[in-house]
Amino acid sequence: MRSVRARAALGATLVVAVALIGAGLAVLMVLRANLIDQADLQAEVAARDVAGQLATGTAYDDVELDDEEDHPVQVVDEEGRVVLVSKDLRAVTGTGTTGVTPVPTASAGATPSPGDDDDDGDDGQDDDGSSPDSGEVSSDDPEFSDGTATVDRTTADYRFAAVEATTRDGVTLTVYAGAPLAAEQEAVDTVRGAMLTGLPVLLVVVAGVTWLVTRRALRPVEGIRREMAAITASEDLARRVPEPDSRDEIAALARTTNETLTVLEASVERQRRFVADASHELRSPIASLRTQLEVAEAHPELLDLPGAVADTVRLQVLAADLLLLARLDAGEKPGGGTVELGALVREEVSQRTGDRIAVAVEVPEGGAFEVNGSRGQLSRVVGNLLDNAQRHAEGSVVVSVAADGRGVRVEVRDDGAGVPEDERERIFERFVRLDDARSRDDGGAGLGLAIARDVAARHGGTLTVHRAAEGGAAFRLWLPRPA
């Protein structure tokens, strides 16, 4: 049952089985109720027919009992004595009495039939010429009961209706008339048998169809699984899983998987380039420093101490940049403290004593420019932007802080050559230096802007470059205010 197909087939089969069993029971109950209602109606009609004859004065021996086999009749008086039964009725249950032999009573045989002559020779009319009072049949709903009757040695189940009738002599009789339940039982048994026979077949069909449909629906998933296993084994991230032509969830899964593979491939490729570029950048200062040390060992008087210190500092800065990028790539989150960007910019500029161009600071007095984040990382961003401006400016570097919508904007402008429009995204890639900044001594390793954008993104902000009013580049750092 670990297979999705098996679980789906079993689940569908169980659901259908429960639904069919419930529906079948409901059908049987409704069918049985309808058939019993029909039997009740037949029994009531037969009982009222006999009760009507007795109420009009028909003698017991003259009562017409039609269809005695289908509608057995038993009549009892107020004292529970049987006064009339169907001719072939041998035994009965469910009527409150089991007697099948009429008991002679004062009224039995003495109830005159309509039209018989009285002893005084009248014609059945009273002295005033009117007919004698007739009895009545109860208009109340009859009482129904289940029972059995043996008619001509055949015992069967019946539904009995009890109707009361009052004769002209004031005698109250209860007429029990039955209707057979054989047709109801046969119909219910037939339907039940058909259901019991068809249910297993239907469940087998449902299970089979569900299995086949699920198998066909999951076939693309198997293709995706095989391709992912092949990609894992070959480590070839350029491969992609097959995408079905359908527009269902499996097609969406395949597309998402391919998108994930694309992002993963780009990430791995970026890491490879990063390692290669880092190795290349580290090789030069290390080789230069080693050369200077070897020359100094052989000729101490030729030691270029300032150059060795510069190469060491460059190695230190490059190692710090690589370490920061590694932490950012690992998903390091900025601290949750509050940073006042106006004060941070003033502090950063005040510490830059070796800049060749004085930095002009534009921060409105009394402004509150607070953001959430790491003070150290944001200070690094501002420093990198100022370093970039110092390398390219001709005579002016300006840094400004201002409110911008729901955030704070820090802008660093210079009057240099600016950044060509088609290069404004590429300069934020790692180890990228434009043609006029190829010198490693002057242009750096090409990590400053990449670090600045990564830090901005980790803080929920953005870093973009535009053309400055002074003619050079304007780098705009936007960070959201605290919620």
C-alpha positions in Angstrom: 0.0 0.0 0.0 3.0 2.3 -0.3 2.0 2.9 -4.0 0.0 6.1 -4.7 -2.0 4.1 -7.3 -2.8 1.4 -4.7 -3.9 3.9 -2.1 -6.0 5.8 -4.7 -7.7 2.7 -5.9 -8.4 1.5 -2.4 -9.7 4.9 -1.3 -12.0 5.2 -4.4 -13.2 1.6 -3.9 -14.1 2.2 -0.2 -15.8 5.5 -0.9 -17.9 3.9 -3.7 -18.6 0.8 -1.6 -19.9 3.0 1.3 -22.0 5.1 -1.1 -23.5 2.1 -2.8 -24.3 0.3 0.4 -25.9 3.4 1.8 -27.9 4.0 -1.4 -28.8 0.3 -1.6 -30.1 0.3 1.9 -32.1 3.5 1.3 -33.6 2.0 -1.9 -34.6 -1.2 -0.1 -36.2 0.7 2.7 -38.1 2.9 0.4 -39.2 0.0 -1.8 -40.3 -2.0 1.2 -42.2 0.9 2.7 -44.0 1.5 -0.6 -44.9 -2.1 -1.0 -46.2 -2.3 2.6 -48.3 0.8 2.0 -49.8 -0.9 -1.0 -50.5 -4.0 1.1 -52.0 -1.8 3.8 -54.3 -0.2 1.2 -55.5 -3.6 -0.1 -56.1 -4.9 3.4 -58.0 -1.8 4.4 -60.2 -2.0 1.3 -61.0 -5.7 2.0 -61.7 -5.0 5.7 -64.0 -2.1 4.9 -65.9 -4.1 2.3 -66.7 -6.8 4.9 -67.4 -4.2 7.6 -69.8 -2.4 5.2 -71.7 -5.6 4.6 -72.1 -6.3 8.3 -73.1 -2.8 9.1 -75.9 -2.9 6.6 -77.4 -6.0 8.3 -76.0 -8.8 6.1 -76.0 -12.1 8.0 -72.7 -13.7 8.8 -73.4 -16.6 6.5 -74.3 -14.3 3.6 -71.2 -12.0 3.8 -69.4 -12.2 0.5 -65.7 -12.8 0.9 -63.8 -12.2 -2.3 -60.3 -13.5 -2.9 -60.2 -15.4 0.3 -56.7 -16.7 -0.5 -55.3 -13.3 -1.0 -57.4 -11.5 1.6 -58.2 -13.8 4.5 -60.8 -12.4 6.9 -61.5 -12.9 10.5 -64.4 -11.1 12.4 -64.6 -11.0 16.2 -67.2 -9.5 18.5 -66.8 -7.2 21.5 -65.9 -10.2 23.7 -63.1 -11.3 21.4 -65.1 -14.3 20.1 -64.7 -15.2 16.5 -68.0 -14.9 14.6 -66.8 -15.1 11.0 -63.7 -16.4 9.2 -62.8 -17.1 5.6 -63.7 -20.6 4.4 -60.2 -22.0 3.9 -58.5 -20.1 6.8 -56.9 -22.7 9.0 -54.7 -20.6 11.3 -53.9 -16.9 11.9 -51.5 -14.8 13.9 -51.2 -11.0 14.3 -54.9 -10.4 14.8 -55.0 -10.7 18.6 -56.8 -14.1 18.4 -55.9 -17.4 16.8 -59.4 -18.7 16.5 -60.6 -19.9 13.1 -64.0 -21.4 14.1 -67.0 -19.2 14.4 -68.7 -19.3 17.8 -72.5 -19.2 17.8 -73.9 -16.1 19.4 -77.3 -14.5 19.9 -76.7 -12.4 16.9 -75.1 -15.1 14.9 -77.6 -16.4 12.3 -80.2 -14.1 13.8 -79.1 -11.0 12.0 -81.6 -10.8 9.2 -80.5 -10.2 5.7 -81.8 -7.1 4.0 -85.2 -7.8 2.5 -86.1 -10.8 4.7 -89.8 -10.9 6.0 -90.3 -10.2 9.7 -92.6 -12.4 11.8 -95.4 -9.9 11.6 -95.3 -10.1 7.8 -94.2 -6.6 7.2 -91.9 -5.7 4.3 -88.9 -4.6 6.3 -90.1 -1.1 6.8 -91.2 0.7 9.9 -94.8 1.7 10.4 -94.1 5.1 9.0 -92.7 3.5 5.9 -89.0 4.2 6.5 -86.2 1.6 6.5 -84.9 0.4 9.9 -81.7 2.1 11.2 -78.5 0.6 9.7 -75.2 0.2 11.5 -72.0 2.1 10.7 -68.4 1.5 9.8 -65.8 3.4 11.8 -64.2 6.2 9.9 -61.0 6.1 12.0 -57.8 5.0 10.4 -57.5 1.2 10.8 -54.9 -0.4 12.9 -52.3 -2.4 10.9 -50.3 -5.4 12.1 -48.0 -8.1 10.7 -48.9 -11.7 11.0 -49.3 -15.0 9.3 -52.2 -17.0 7.9 -52.6 -20.6 6.9 -55.0 -20.7 3.9 -55.7 -24.2 2.5 -52.5 -25.6 4.2 -50.3 -22.8 2.8 -48.8 -20.5 5.4 -47.6 -17.0 4.4 -46.9 -13.6 5.8 -49.7 -11.1 5.7 -50.4 -7.5 6.6 -53.7 -7.2 8.5 -56.0 -4.1 8.8 -58.5 -3.9 11.6 -61.7 -2.0 11.0 -64.6 -1.7 13.5 -68.2 -2.0 12.4 -71.5 -1.6 14.3 -74.5 -3.7 13.2 -78.1 -2.6 13.3 -78.5 -4.5 16.5 -75.8 -2.4 18.1 -73.2 -5.2 18.1 -69.6 -3.9 17.6 -67.5 -6.1 15.5 -63.9 -6.0 14.5 -63.0 -7.1 11.0 -59.5 -8.3 10.3 -58.6 -8.5 6.6 -55.2 -9.4 5.4 -53.1 -8.6 2.3 -50.2 -11.0 1.3 -46.6 -9.8 1.7 -45.2 -12.4 -0.7 -44.9 -9.9 -3.6 -43.2 -7.3 -1.3 -40.8 -9.9 0.0 -40.0 -11.2 -3.5 -39.4 -7.7 -4.8 -37.1 -6.8 -1.9 -35.3 -10.1 -2.2 -34.8 -9.7 -5.9 -33.5 -6.1 -5.6 -31.2 -7.1 -2.7 -29.9 -10.1 -4.6 -29.2 -7.9 -7.7 -27.4 -5.4 -5.5 -25.3 -8.1 -3.8 -24.4 -9.6 -7.1 -23.6 -6.3 -8.8 -21.8 -4.6 -6.0 -18.6 -6.7 -6.1 -18.5 -6.4 -9.9 -18.9 -2.7 -9.7 -16.3 -2.3 -7.0 -13.8 -4.3 -9.1 -14.5 -2.1 -12.1 -14.1 1.1 -9.9 -10.8 -0.2 -8.5 -9.5 -1.2 -12.0 -10.5 2.1 -13.6 -9.0 4.1 -10.7 -5.8 2.1 -10.9 -5.5 2.6 -14.7 -6.4 6.3 -14.6 -4.0 7.0 -11.7 -1.3 5.1 -13.4 -1.7 7.1 -16.6 -1.9 10.4 -14.6 1.2 9.6 -12.7 3.2 8.4 -15.7 4.7 11.9 -16.2 5.8 11.9 -12.5 7.7 8.7 -13.1 9.4 10.4 -16.0 10.3 13.4 -13.8 11.6 11.0 -11.1 13.8 9.1 -13.6 15.2 12.3 -15.1 15.9 13.8 -11.6 17.7 10.5 -10.7 19.8 10.8 -13.9 20.6 14.4 -13.1 21.7 13.5 -9.6 23.9 10.6 -10.9 25.5 12.6 -13.7 25.6 16.0 -11.8 24.7 17.6 -15.1 22.5 20.5 -14.1 22.0 21.5 -17.7 19.5 18.7 -18.2 15.8 19.3 -17.7 12.8 17.1 -16.8 10.2 16.4 -19.4 7.2 18.7 -19.3 3.8 17.1 -20.2 1.5 19.0 -22.6 -1.3 19.1 -20.1 -2.1 22.1 -17.9 -2.6 20.2 -14.7 -0.7 20.1 -11.4 1.9 17.6 -12.8 2.7 20.0 -15.6 3.1 22.8 -13.1 5.4 20.5 -11.0 7.5 19.8 -14.1 7.8 23.5 -14.9 8.6 24.4 -11.3 11.2 21.6 -11.2 12.9 23.0 -14.4 12.8 26.5 -13.0 14.5 25.2 -9.8 17.1 23.4 -11.9 17.8 26.6 -13.8 18.2 28.6 -10.6 20.4 25.8 -9.2 22.5 25.7 -12.3 23.0 29.4 -12.3 23.9 29.3 -8.6 26.4 26.5 -9.1 27.9 28.3 -12.1 28.1 31.6 -10.1 29.9 29.7 -7.3 32.3 28.2 -9.8 33.1 31.6 -11.3 33.4 33.0 -7.8 35.9 30.4 -6.8 37.8 30.9 -10.0 37.8 34.7 -9.8 38.7 34.6 -6.1 41.6 32.3 -6.9 42.7 34.6 -9.7 42.4 37.7 -7.5 44.3 36.2 -4.7 47.1 34.8 -6.9 48.5 38.2 -8.0 49.0 39.9 -4.6 50.3 36.6 -3.1 52.8 36.1 -5.9 53.8 39.8 -5.7 54.3 39.6 -2.0 56.3 36.3 -2.3 58.5 37.8 -4.9 59.3 40.8 -2.8 60.1 38.7 0.2 62.4 36.4 -1.8 64.2 39.4 -3.3 64.5 40.9 0.2 65.9 37.6 1.5 68.6 37.7 -1.2 69.1 41.4 -1.3 67.9 43.1 1.9 68.7 46.5 0.5 66.2 46.0 -2.3 63.2 45.3 0.0 60.1 47.3 -1.1 58.5 47.6 2.3 55.7 49.9 1.3 54.8 47.6 -1.6 54.8 44.6 0.7 52.5 46.4 3.1 50.2 47.5 0.3 49.9 43.9 -1.0 49.2 42.6 2.5 46.5 45.2 3.1 45.0 44.3 -0.3 45.0 40.6 0.7 43.4 41.5 4.0 40.6 43.6 2.3 40.0 40.9 -0.3 39.8 38.2 2.3 37.3 40.2 4.3 35.2 40.8 1.2 35.2 37.1 0.4 34.3 36.2 3.9 31.4 38.6 3.9 30.2 37.3 0.6 30.4 33.8 1.9 28.3 34.7 4.9 25.7 36.5 2.7 25.5 33.5 0.4 25.0 31.3 3.4 21.8 33.3 4.2 23.1 35.4 7.1 20.4 37.7 8.3 21.1 41.3 9.4 20.8 42.1 13.1 17.5 43.4 14.4 18.9 46.7 15.7 17.8 50.2 14.7 20.2 52.3 12.7 20.0 56.1 12.1 21.3 56.5 8.6 22.0 60.3 8.9 24.3 59.7 11.8 25.9 56.7 10.2 26.7 58.7 7.0 28.2 61.6 9.0 30.3 59.1 11.0 31.5 57.2 7.9 32.5 60.4 6.1 34.3 61.8 9.2 36.6 58.7 9.3 37.7 59.0 5.7 40.8 61.1 6.2 42.7 59.8 3.2 40.2 60.6 0.4 41.7 62.6 -2.5 38.3 64.5 -2.9 36.5 65.9 0.1 33.0 64.4 0.4 30.1 66.8 0.7 27.3 65.6 3.1 23.7 66.6 2.7 21.6 65.4 5.6 18.6 67.5 6.7 18.8 68.7 10.4 16.3 67.2 12.7 15.4 64.4 10.3 14.8 60.9 11.6 16.1 58.4 9.1 15.9 55.1 11.1 15.9 51.7 9.6 16.3 48.1 10.9 19.5 46.2 10.2 23.1 45.7 10.9 25.1 48.9 11.5 28.3 47.3 10.5 27.0 46.0 7.1 25.2 49.3 6.3 28.4 51.2 7.1 30.2 48.8 4.7 27.7 49.6 2.0 28.2 53.4 2.4 31.9 53.0 2.5 32.0 50.9 -0.7 29.8 53.4 -2.5 32.1 56.3 -1.4 35.2 54.2 -2.5 33.7 53.7 -5.9 32.9 57.4 -6.2 36.4 58.4 -5.2 37.9 56.2 -7.9 35.8 57.7 -10.7 35.1 61.3 -9.6 37.0 64.2 -11.1 36.4 66.8 -8.4 33.1 66.3 -6.6 31.6 63.5 -4.4 28.3 64.1 -2.7 26.4 61.9 -0.3 22.8 62.7 0.7 20.2 61.2 3.0 16.4 61.9 2.5 13.1 60.3 3.2 11.6 58.4 0.2 8.1 57.2 0.6 8.0 54.5 3.2 11.8 54.3 3.4 15.0 56.2 3.5 17.2 57.0 0.5 21.0 57.4 0.6 22.5 58.7 -2.6 26.2 58.9 -3.5 26.9 61.1 -6.6 30.1 62.0 -8.4 31.1 64.1 -11.5 33.0 61.3 -13.3 32.2 59.6 -16.6 29.2 57.8 -15.2 28.1 54.3 -16.0 26.9 53.4 -19.5 23.2 52.4 -19.5 23.8 48.9 -20.8 26.3 48.3 -18.0 24.2 49.5 -15.1 23.3 45.9 -14.0 26.5 44.2 -14.9 28.6 46.3 -12.6 26.8 44.7 -9.6 28.1 41.3 -10.5 31.1 39.9 -8.7 34.6 40.6 -9.9 33.3 42.8 -12.7 35.3 45.9 -13.6 34.5 48.2 -16.5 37.2 49.0 -19.1 38.2 52.2 -17.4 38.7 50.5 -14.1 40.7 47.4 -15.1 43.7 48.3 -12.9 43.7 46.1 -9.9 45.6 48.8 -8.0 43.1 51.5 -8.7 40.0 49.6 -9.5 39.9 47.1 -6.7 38.8 43.5 -7.1 35.3 44.2 -8.3 33.5 43.1 -5.2 32.5 46.4 -3.6 29.3 47.0 -5.5 28.3 43.3 -5.4 28.6 43.3 -1.7 26.7 46.6 -1.4 23.7 45.2 -3.5 23.7 41.9 -1.6 23.6 43.7 1.8 20.8 46.0 0.5 18.8 43.0 -0.6 19.3 41.2 2.8 17.9 44.4 4.5 14.8 44.4 2.2 16.0 47.3 0.2 17.4 48.1 -3.3 20.6 49.5 -4.8 20.5 51.0 -8.3 22.6 53.4 -10.4 21.5 56.4 -12.4 22.9 59.4 -14.1 23.8 62.2 -11.6 23.0 65.9 -12.0 26.7 66.5 -11.9 27.1 64.3 -15.0 28.6 61.2 -13.3 27.0 58.2 -11.5 24.4 58.4 -8.8 24.1 55.2 -6.7 20.8 55.1 -4.8 20.4 52.9 -1.7 16.8 52.6 -0.5 15.9 50.9 2.7 12.4 50.5 4.3 11.5 52.2 7.6 10.7 50.0 10.6 7.1 48.7 10.5 
